[in-house]
Amino acid sequence: MSGAKTYGERPNPYPGKLVIVEGIDGSGKSTQLGLLAQWLRGEGHLVTFSEWNSSPIVKATTSRGKKRQLLTPLTFSLIHATDFSDRVERDIVPALKAGAIVLADRYVYTAFARDVARGVDRQWLRSLYRFAVKPTLAVYYRVPLEVALYRILSGRPKLKWYESGMDLKLHTDLIESYKRFQERIQQEYEGLVPEYGLSSMDATLPVEVQQRQLRELIRPHLEGITPAPQVQALEAEAERRA
């Protein structure tokens, strides 16, 4: 583990590239990341994925805590940090060492936005995630709150209790609570953009325009990449688990 005291002090020392996308629910970032992966593979690059809250070691605990509504903002934060640490050690760093392009749907900035929106201390969070490697490219998908809310609320049959921030007692109505929670998260994201130099994407533009701009952002980081052969095995293992 590095001797960093806060997040952002540990550069990526590996031959691979780490590209992450961030944004509130309904920003369209996941769609763009999927399209980017297709393009990169078509260009001959070796690509692996990493998703937020996907580690198996905390899945049962998280599910049980949510079902019984036992998770406080701090325990929620620690569970996500445990999940993230496992993914970094088990998936992200090995792929970077092997020379892969790692595409991450959400990274530490999700914790910085959501957990602070729940009342967790900002500096404590930055210290907690000090082990995380800085991404090669981090893109924030900026979208008006009302547009994001329309996309989510028109496409989901029912919102979940924690997803809506009901634990914060923002409102007794599930949808209204969700709106207020997302607004808090969005405000935190807006502060993270200048703090960590995230690239901003206008998420209201046509999908093909956003994708073209995303490719232009990543293109300078692709020069000179010589992925190691073992990345193929990593990709095969990732597809098997999916």
Beta strands, then each sheet from edge to edge (+ up, - down):
strand 1: 17-22
strand 2: 47-51
strand 3: 101-105
strand 4: 137-142
strand 5: 199-202
sheet 1: 2+ 3+ 1+ 4+ 5+
end
